[in-house]
């Protein structure tokens, strides 16, 4: 998962609204979004699944738990870590710790994962944690963006995504999962002067600057867009649109989980 734009308690009718793109190597085996049962806990999760390591990049549960992860881009980090970042989301979704408790437990294992950003939440709170700063924050209401830097880093695709989501939140009649997926389809690259410097060189920074990434030469790009809307009633709408290596739409899936 490489771009997450989300609104938390920004509207009383919609406690959580999320639009996200997963960018990954095309060759990495993946299962499309669906309901599956976690083998360790026996709990059901609605999410896509990384078939190589067994975790997920973004998911929810019927009870209203939510988790999503991105990597933090750090070329200096060359040591391989023993655990997959997809486990961070899976273990929260499958468990029963509060977001605060879960983040506190993570302090014991920061060094077991490559650099990550993690969002974990339930009906009571939403927390952001990363293992670069080794700290967790309880988020206040607002509109946020998260990519491969820290939360709300001023990258062009984050700034633009927050602006678009703000506009959608001002017109509740326009707030549906199709609109959220459409906003993540922006393939325009940022001007060189606006690019972040994450240590990978300007040519690659340029290719990775769009919300939707097309980089078939490196066999890498946006594989799916996900939209999530939590309603005040407790109902949850979840949609995923998948893409091939050329950025063409393939399969799409939509789910609605009623309040428990």
ZAROMAR-726806 format. One record per residue (C-alpha): residue number from 1; residue in one letter; chain; x, y, z. Coordinates in nm, 2 decimals. Layout:
BEGIN
R  num  residuo  cadena      px      py      pz
R  NUM        a       A       X       Y       Z
...
! end
This chain:
BEGIN
R  num  residuo  cadena      px      py      pz
R    1        x       A    0.00    0.00    0.00
R    2        x       A    0.16    0.32   -0.11
R    3        x       A   -0.10    0.60   -0.09
R    4        x       A   -0.38    0.64    0.16
R    5        x       A   -0.61    0.95    0.17
R    6        x       A   -0.86    0.94    0.46
R    7        x       A   -1.11    1.15    0.65
R    8        x       A   -1.15    1.07    1.02
R    9        x       A   -1.46    1.21    1.19
R   10        x       A   -1.47    1.49    0.94
R   11        x       A   -1.84    1.45    0.90
R   12        x       A   -2.09    1.32    1.16
R   13        x       A   -2.25    1.09    0.90
R   14        x       A   -1.92    0.93    0.79
R   15        x       A   -1.69    0.85    1.08
R   16        x       A   -1.42    0.71    0.84
R   17        x       A   -1.37    0.75    0.47
R   18        x       A   -1.06    0.60    0.30
R   19        x       A   -0.93    0.60   -0.06
R   20        x       A   -0.61    0.40   -0.11
R   21        x       A   -0.38    0.26   -0.39
R   22        x       A   -0.16   -0.04   -0.35
R   23        x       A    0.16   -0.03   -0.55
R   24        x       A    0.36   -0.35   -0.57
R   25        x       A    0.57   -0.57   -0.79
R   26        x       A    0.35   -0.73   -1.05
R   27        x       A    0.50   -1.07   -0.98
R   28        x       A    0.40   -1.08   -0.61
R   29        x       A    0.11   -1.33   -0.57
R   30        x       A   -0.20   -1.16   -0.44
R   31        x       A   -0.56   -1.26   -0.37
R   32        x       A   -0.83   -1.00   -0.45
R   33        x       A   -1.05   -0.85   -0.18
R   34        x       A   -1.29   -1.08   -0.01
R   35        x       A   -1.40   -1.22    0.33
R   36        x       A   -1.15   -1.47    0.47
R   37        x       A   -1.09   -1.64    0.80
R   38        x       A   -0.76   -1.57    0.98
R   39        x       A   -0.61   -1.91    1.05
R   40        x       A   -0.47   -1.81    1.39
R   41        x       A   -0.77   -1.64    1.55
R   42        x       A   -1.06   -1.78    1.35
R   43        x       A   -1.19   -1.42    1.30
R   44        x       A   -1.32   -1.30    0.96
R   45        x       A   -1.14   -1.02    0.78
R   46        x       A   -1.25   -0.83    0.46
R   47        x       A   -0.94   -0.75    0.27
R   48        x       A   -0.71   -0.85   -0.01
R   49        x       A   -0.43   -1.09    0.08
R   50        x       A   -0.06   -1.11    0.01
R   51        x       A   -0.02   -1.48   -0.08
R   52        x       A    0.36   -1.47   -0.04
R   53        x       A    0.37   -1.36    0.32
R   54        x       A    0.01   -1.41    0.43
R   55        x       A   -0.08   -1.06    0.55
R   56        x       A   -0.28   -0.77    0.40
R   57        x       A   -0.22   -0.41    0.32
R   58        x       A   -0.57   -0.28    0.42
R   59        x       A   -0.87   -0.44    0.57
R   60        x       A   -1.18   -0.42    0.79
R   61        x       A   -1.39   -0.65    1.01
R   62        x       A   -1.77   -0.67    1.07
R   63        x       A   -1.72   -0.52    1.42
R   64        x       A   -1.57   -0.20    1.26
R   65        x       A   -1.19   -0.26    1.31
R   66        x       A   -0.98   -0.10    1.04
R   67        x       A   -0.61   -0.13    0.96
R   68        x       A   -0.38   -0.02    0.67
R   69        x       A    0.00   -0.01    0.62
R   70        x       A    0.25    0.16    0.39
R   71        x       A    0.62    0.13    0.37
R   72        x       A    0.85    0.42    0.45
R   73        x       A    1.10    0.47    0.17
R   74        x       A    1.45    0.44    0.31
R   75        x       A    1.72    0.33    0.07
R   76        x       A    1.98    0.32    0.35
R   77        x       A    1.79    0.04    0.52
R   78        x       A    1.94   -0.27    0.35
R   79        x       A    1.92   -0.52    0.63
R   80        x       A    1.64   -0.78    0.58
R   81        x       A    1.39   -0.79    0.86
R   82        x       A    1.23   -1.11    0.98
R   83        x       A    0.87   -1.02    0.97
R   84        x       A    0.63   -0.90    0.70
R   85        x       A    0.46   -0.56    0.73
R   86        x       A    0.14   -0.72    0.62
R   87        x       A    0.13   -0.90    0.96
R   88        x       A    0.09   -0.57    1.13
R   89        x       A   -0.26   -0.52    0.98
R   90        x       A   -0.36   -0.88    0.99
R   91        x       A   -0.28   -0.92    1.36
R   92        x       A   -0.48   -0.61    1.46
R   93        x       A   -0.78   -0.71    1.25
R   94        x       A   -0.78   -1.06    1.38
R   95        x       A   -0.73   -0.96    1.74
R   96        x       A   -0.93   -0.78    2.01
R   97        x       A   -0.67   -0.53    2.15
R   98        x       A   -0.78   -0.17    2.14
R   99        x       A   -0.58    0.05    1.90
R  100        x       A   -0.40    0.20    2.19
R  101        x       A   -0.31   -0.14    2.34
R  102        x       A   -0.20   -0.27    2.00
R  103        x       A    0.03    0.02    1.94
R  104        x       A    0.18   -0.01    2.28
R  105        x       A    0.26   -0.38    2.21
R  106        x       A    0.43   -0.29    1.89
R  107        x       A    0.70   -0.10    2.08
R  108        x       A    0.85   -0.44    2.16
R  109        x       A    0.89   -0.53    1.79
R  110        x       A    0.98   -0.22    1.60
R  111        x       A    1.31   -0.36    1.48
R  112        x       A    1.15   -0.68    1.34
R  113        x       A    0.99   -0.50    1.05
R  114        x       A    1.12   -0.29    0.77
R  115        x       A    1.02    0.08    0.80
R  116        x       A    0.64    0.12    0.81
R  117        x       A    0.35    0.35    0.87
R  118        x       A    0.05    0.19    1.03
R  119        x       A   -0.31    0.30    1.09
R  120        x       A   -0.53    0.10    1.33
R  121        x       A   -0.87    0.19    1.45
R  122        x       A   -1.21    0.09    1.58
R  123        x       A   -1.54    0.26    1.66
R  124        x       A   -1.37    0.45    1.94
R  125        x       A   -1.04    0.58    1.81
R  126        x       A   -0.79    0.58    1.53
R  127        x       A   -0.41    0.56    1.59
R  128        x       A   -0.11    0.62    1.36
R  129        x       A    0.23    0.46    1.44
R  130        x       A    0.56    0.42    1.26
R  131        x       A    0.88    0.25    1.35
R  132        x       A    1.10    0.52    1.22
R  133        x       A    1.01    0.76    1.50
R  134        x       A    0.90    0.47    1.72
R  135        x       A    0.59    0.65    1.84
R  136        x       A    0.22    0.63    1.82
R  137        x       A   -0.04    0.91    1.80
R  138        x       A   -0.41    0.91    1.86
R  139        x       A   -0.56    1.11    1.56
R  140        x       A   -0.79    1.40    1.60
R  141        x       A   -1.07    1.46    1.35
R  142        x       A   -0.94    1.57    1.01
R  143        x       A   -0.84    1.48    0.65
R  144        x       A   -0.50    1.31    0.62
R  145        x       A   -0.26    1.17    0.36
R  146        x       A   -0.01    0.89    0.40
R  147        x       A    0.24    0.76    0.14
R  148        x       A    0.60    0.65    0.18
R  149        x       A    0.70    0.93    0.41
R  150        x       A    0.55    1.03    0.74
R  151        x       A    0.18    1.12    0.80
R  152        x       A    0.08    1.44    0.61
R  153        x       A    0.42    1.48    0.44
R  154        x       A    0.37    1.76    0.19
R  155        x       A    0.41    1.55   -0.13
R  156        x       A    0.22    1.66   -0.44
R  157        x       A    0.00    1.35   -0.45
R  158        x       A   -0.08    1.37   -0.08
R  159        x       A   -0.17    1.74   -0.10
R  160        x       A   -0.38    1.69   -0.41
R  161        x       A   -0.56    1.39   -0.26
R  162        x       A   -0.65    1.57    0.06
R  163        x       A   -0.79    1.86   -0.15
R  164        x       A   -1.01    1.63   -0.36
R  165        x       A   -1.13    1.43   -0.06
R  166        x       A   -1.21    1.76    0.12
R  167        x       A   -1.43    1.86   -0.18
R  168        x       A   -1.61    1.52   -0.17
R  169        x       A   -1.68    1.55    0.20
R  170        x       A   -1.84    1.89    0.14
R  171        x       A   -2.10    1.72   -0.09
R  172        x       A   -2.23    1.41    0.09
R  173        x       A   -2.45    1.32   -0.21
R  174        x       A   -2.12    1.27   -0.41
R  175        x       A   -1.96    1.05   -0.15
R  176        x       A   -1.97    0.70   -0.28
R  177        x       A   -1.70    0.44   -0.34
R  178        x       A   -1.68    0.49   -0.71
R  179        x       A   -1.59    0.86   -0.66
R  180        x       A   -1.32    0.76   -0.42
R  181        x       A   -1.17    0.51   -0.66
R  182        x       A   -1.19    0.77   -0.94
R  183        x       A   -0.99    1.02   -0.73
R  184        x       A   -0.71    0.77   -0.70
R  185        x       A   -0.68    0.73   -1.08
R  186        x       A   -0.47    1.05   -1.13
R  187        x       A   -0.17    0.95   -1.34
R  188        x       A   -0.02    1.30   -1.37
R  189        x       A    0.34    1.33   -1.24
R  190        x       A    0.45    1.62   -1.03
R  191        x       A    0.69    1.90   -1.15
R  192        x       A    1.05    1.82   -1.06
R  193        x       A    1.07    2.13   -0.83
R  194        x       A    0.79    1.98   -0.62
R  195        x       A    0.93    1.63   -0.58
R  196        x       A    1.04    1.49   -0.25
R  197        x       A    1.39    1.37   -0.20
R  198        x       A    1.38    1.02   -0.05
R  199        x       A    1.72    0.91   -0.18
R  200        x       A    1.62    0.72   -0.49
R  201        x       A    1.71    0.98   -0.76
R  202        x       A    1.49    1.23   -0.95
R  203        x       A    1.40    1.00   -1.23
R  204        x       A    1.24    0.74   -1.00
R  205        x       A    1.09    1.01   -0.78
R  206        x       A    0.92    1.15   -1.09
R  207        x       A    0.77    0.81   -1.18
R  208        x       A    0.65    0.75   -0.83
R  209        x       A    0.50    1.10   -0.79
R  210        x       A    0.16    1.03   -0.94
R  211        x       A   -0.13    0.89   -0.73
R  212        x       A   -0.17    0.60   -0.98
R  213        x       A    0.17    0.46   -1.07
R  214        x       A    0.26    0.31   -1.41
R  215        x       A    0.61    0.18   -1.43
R  216        x       A    0.59   -0.14   -1.64
R  217        x       A    0.96   -0.13   -1.72
R  218        x       A    1.04   -0.21   -1.36
R  219        x       A    0.74   -0.45   -1.34
R  220        x       A    0.59   -0.23   -1.06
R  221        x       A    0.29   -0.01   -1.03
R  222        x       A   -0.06    0.03   -0.89
R  223        x       A   -0.23   -0.30   -0.87
R  224        x       A   -0.56   -0.20   -0.70
R  225        x       A   -0.75    0.09   -0.56
R  226        x       A   -0.97    0.05   -0.25
R  227        x       A   -1.25    0.27   -0.12
R  228        x       A   -1.40    0.24    0.22
R  229        x       A   -1.69    0.43    0.38
R  230        x       A   -1.79    0.38    0.74
R  231        x       A   -2.14    0.52    0.80
R  232        x       A   -2.28    0.65    1.13
R  233        x       A   -2.53    0.37    1.13
R  234        x       A   -2.24    0.12    1.15
R  235        x       A   -2.28    0.00    0.79
R  236        x       A   -1.95   -0.03    0.60
R  237        x       A   -1.91    0.00    0.23
R  238        x       A   -1.59   -0.15    0.07
R  239        x       A   -1.49   -0.15   -0.30
R  240        x       A   -1.18   -0.27   -0.47
R  241        x       A   -1.08   -0.21   -0.84
R  242        x       A   -0.80   -0.42   -0.98
R  243        x       A   -0.57   -0.33   -1.27
R  244        x       A   -0.33   -0.51   -1.50
R  245        x       A    0.04   -0.41   -1.55
R  246        x       A   -0.06   -0.15   -1.81
R  247        x       A   -0.31    0.02   -1.58
R  248        x       A   -0.62   -0.12   -1.75
R  249        x       A   -0.92   -0.21   -1.52
R  250        x       A   -0.97   -0.58   -1.47
R  251        x       A   -1.20   -0.71   -1.19
R  252        x       A   -1.39   -0.50   -0.94
R  253        x       A   -1.55   -0.61   -0.61
R  254        x       A   -1.79   -0.43   -0.38
R  255        x       A   -1.91   -0.54   -0.03
R  256        x       A   -2.14   -0.40    0.23
R  257        x       A   -2.10   -0.51    0.59
R  258        x       A   -2.40   -0.42    0.80
R  259        x       A   -2.37   -0.30    1.16
R  260        x       A   -2.35   -0.58    1.42
! end
